[in-house]
Amino acid sequence: MSAQGGSGVADRPAATPSSATPSSATPDPAPSEGGFAVYVHWPFCRAKCPYCDFNSHVRHAPPDEARYLAAFRRELAHMRALHGPARADTVFFGGGTPSLMAPATVAGLIEAIDATFPLAGDAEITLEANPTSVEAERFRGYRAAGVNRVSLGVQALDDAELKALGRQHTVEEALAAVAVARAVFARVSFDLIYARPRQRPEDWARELARAIAEGCEHLSLYQLTIEPGTAFERLYAAGKLILPDDEHGRALWDVTQEITAAAGLPAYEISNHAREGAQARHNLVYWRYGTYAGIGPGAHGRLAAGTARRATLTERHPELWLQRVETQGHGIVGEDLLAPDIQADELLLMGLRLAEGIDLARHARLAGAPIDAARIAMLEAEGLVVRTGDRLRATPAGFPVLNAVIAALAG
């Protein structure tokens, strides 16, 4: 699961030629505050998981990858024309299931990104993958294509739970894929979902310890939530799916923090844990409120636009997105110019998810005024935030109630 899930809005500016290409004479642009990234959305999956509300689609016939690659190239060029020159610090292939793409398609995409937004010498290039044996066989091809980090959607280390989550792999197959990934890539992460029905803290502790024993540098640990429009929402509404109550969920959260911290993988973001230096640099661009081009069906972006910022959203339906790109050079269906005060709200919303917190001076520049000192003092007195110099961050007690903390600061 990537962090590519922000909100998108609408308001189309004058059309910009989509045929713009970077010039070899263009000087290396100055790095943007928070960094610049490229997100590529591959929307296809073998099956739709019952908890998933991501823009993913199942097709009986394989998509025409050559046709999609050509469309990705066109949309990249359009995003470059909107944003201007930039160096890409990171690239993330999310979905859907990007590991259903042929390695040659991934290689073509990386080449196109580098030609449009030149890649930094140490660029992090991540690909999400399902941990099946079929997809693990492609890992060496992805590494040869330029991918240097893989994120595996393991989701559970219990076969019955995997079946309940609608996953297409077993625990044995998942751990075999993790082993292959660690042999091929220097950097490996995998996801787990907890706070599942009937899950006890002691069961989760054992499962988490087993995950940590795999030796990966990064874990994304998400509490199961009921998302609108999913199969789980229908089961939940019918009383056939019972999630842990708040007290039980908090106990599972506490177990998560204690075990990961003791193992040297503390939380650097609400749901993400890493060894020192192994944080997901791509997602840090989102959380540090950098800029990014989102290409592919249903992708969101935040592009530079003077003192404003251009929020972009592309057509969600894969075939309709493809038609739009082929006819008009891009699949954008929603744009909005975000004024500085709106950017300040987004900075607060994204940045306080991080253990490092936010730069209050940057927030004040965008908002036009500092956050009310009395509000900060109130939250400090309650032990929910701490201010150190010009940085404000949530405390361990503040993270489980972060939505309330943000509302109090922004209110």
Protein Blocks (a to p, Z undefined) as FASTA:
>chain_A
ZZblcdcdedddddddfkbccdfklccddddehiaadddddfbdfbdcfkbccdcdddfb
dcdfklmmmmmmmmmmmmmmmnopcddfbdcddedjfklpcfklmmmmmmmmmmmmccdf
klccddddddbfklmmmmmmmmmnopabdcddkkpacfklmmmnopabdfklmmmmmmmm
mmmpmbdcddddehiehiafklmmmmmmmmmmnopabdcdddddddehiaklmmmmnopa
ccddfklmmmmmmmmmmmmmmnopacfbfkbccdehiacfklmmmmnopadddedehiac
dddehjbccdddddfblklmmmmmmmnopacfbdcdddfklmmmmmmmmmmmpmnlpafk
lmmmmnopacdfklmmmmmmnopaccehjaccddfklmmmmmmmmmmmmZZ
